[in-house]
Amino acid sequence: MNQEYSLLFVDDDPTAGDLLQRFCEGTPYKSRVFYDPREALAYFRENGADVVITDLQMPGMNGMELLGEIRNKDCEVPVIIITAHTTVSNAIEALRLGASDFLKKPFDMEELLLLVDKTMERMQLRRENRILRTQLEDEKSTQDIIGNSHALQEVFHTIKKVADVRCSVIIEGESGTGKELAARAIHNLSQVSDRPFVIIDCGALSGTLLESELFGHEKGAFTGATCAKEGLLQVATGGTVFLDEIGNISDAMQIKLLRAIQEQQITRVGGVKPINIDVRFVVASNQILEDMVNEGRFRADLFHRINVVKIVMPPLRERREDIPLLIQHFVDLFAKRYSRDITGFDSASIAKLEQYDWPGNVRELRNLVEHHVVLADSSELSVGYLPEAKPDENTLDDDFPTLAELEQRYVKKVMDHYEGNRKMVAEALGIDKSTLWRKLQQYE
């Protein structure tokens, strides 16, 4: 372990404390010894710790009481209890209060530090699992960006140039063009590819929830905050944070995010102590952020701070030569997933799919291929109805509908195409189901 960890050792026996400090020299653990558990608790409340070791029997406050107070402050910090009086009832009570482990006296310090090592490894695994949960996708094998078109080659060229430069990056593009895949590629090609890559969907969280997810919170900061929690920016230290749909965050949140990016420091909700981070920010938007700045809908100072490099993901209609590659990729993927003996689409269908405009981009194409693989009756697939590749321009010229009317007509057309299946419609439109529901309510 290369990282340095803070270790609190609480025991009314001075000999044990002195011995521990000598054994911690040259290890990743920076030890602080307390002989009075109340002093240890006051220090922990102010400064926290990565691991706590406490004796069970002490005057003034015993180890169980100290454990309970620590858990009131922090639900996650590992606490190891050492005691010469281990009983079944003691063990059960300690586990109920959240102890990580027991160690029976007498013991040698090498045995204790080995237990601490194992405890910290488990803690790190839990943190990594939390990161993985934020990264969970329907299918990990679709993370690569598929295509050989000139438009994609320009994107690949920029990604390779910025991967090892820890500057902020903006990725713009329509929904479904692969902005998240581009962000993941930047991280995977960087020198910190073994560090966390954390995805945060700014459009899916309200202001308070987003702030809590990003910065963490202290116990009691709001209703339901029963203990302190690390923010994802702290968990992601050393790695990359991908802020998707950053254009949806509030002005107040933009100010806090700007400070975090500039100073590489955060403060938990309900807290006062700054926490240092080391995070590379990659942000995405399906809106043009510069236009939002000009319209007063996005802060100029935040835009200029994150706009070091911009990558624009091309829509699928601008790289039609990639469509056959994508189709075959998704056919192979879903044929394997659903145990179907499928070779692909017939040539007439491929031609039809190449001419379609794909308003939902790669996400819509993926959904269509999955739909046909699931319902396949033979090894060769044939596509049915597709909306017209291009609208009738004369009709538009004669009609002059408003943008809202155009959106309503298009949503209806996609609803008809997918026979009212809201999940498929939302994916094709590149929006979540709650947004679709609101639009359907709006359009009655």
C-alpha positions, 0 to 999 in steps of 0.5 A: 500500500503506497497511500498513507493512512491515519490510525488512532490507537486507544488504550490506557496502557502506555506501554502498548501505545509506545510499542505500536508507534515504534512498529508503525515506523516505516509502514503506511500507517501514521499512528496517533495514540490516546490513553483517554478514550474521551480525548480520542473521541474529541480528536476523531470528531474533529479530524476523523481517521482511516482506522481505529483500534481501541481497548475494551476495558478502560476507565471513564469510557469503555471500548463499546461506548467509544465504538457507539460514538464513533458510529454516530459520527461515521458509519464506515471507518473500520474499528478493531477492538482489543481485549483480554475479556472476549465473551460471546455477548461482548462479540455480539454487542460489538458486531451489532455496534459495527466493530470490524474485528476482535483481537484477543490479548496478549498479541504481538504488534506484527499480528495487529498490523497484519489485521489492520492491513487486511481490514484496510484491504476490505475497506478499499474493496468496499470503496471500489465496489461502490465505484463499480456500482456507479459504473454499472452498465447493461453490457460492458462489451459495448464500451468501445467506440465502433467505427472507421469513419473520418469523423470518428478518426478525428475524435480518436486523434483528440482523445489520444492527445488529451488522455495523459494531460490531466486537463478538463475536457468537454464532450458535446453531442446529441443523445446517444452519440457515445459521449460516455464512451469517449470519456471512458476512452480518455480515462482508459488511455491515461496513466491513471487507468487503474484508478477510479472512473466515476460517472455522475448523471447530473440530469438525474439528481436534484440539487441537494442529492447531486451535492450530497453525491458529489461532496458527501455529507455529515451526519444530520446534514439533512433528513435521512443522513444517519451517518457521515458519507464520503462524496464521489469526488473524494472516492474518485481521488486519483482518477477521473470523474465524468459529469454527464449532462452538466448543463442541467445543474443549478446556478448555485451548484455551478458555483460550488463545482467551479470551486471544487475544480479550481481548488481541488477541494470539497466540503461535505454537506453540513461540514466545515472542514475542507477535504483535498481531492485529486480528480480529472473532470470530463463533462458532457452535454447534449446542448451547446454550452457556449450557446447556453453561456450566451443565453445566460443559462450557464455560468461563463466562469465555469464554462471557461474553466472546463473548456480546455479541450472540446470533443464533439461526437458526430451523430450517426447520420454524419458517419453512415459508413459506420452503420454496417459495422455497428449493426454486426457488432450489436448482432453478435452481441445480442445473439450471444446474450440471448443464445440465438443463431443469427448471422445478420441482416439481409442486404436490403435491410442493411441498405435501408438502415444506412439511409435512415437518419437515426435521431436516437443515434447509436442508442436507437440502432442498438435498441433496434438490433436487440429488438430484431434479434429477440424476435428472430424467426430465422438466422437472417434478419429483415427490418420492417417499417422505418420512418422516412429518412428525411421529412417532406420539406414541402410539407414543413414549408407549407405548415410552419409548425413551431419547435414544440409542435415538431417535437410533439409530432416526432414523439408521437411518430416514435411512440407509434413505431414502438407501439407505445413501449415507453422504455424503447421510446425513451431510449430511441429519443435519448431521454429517461422515462421520467422525462418522456412521461412529463412530455406525454402529460404535456401533450395529453 
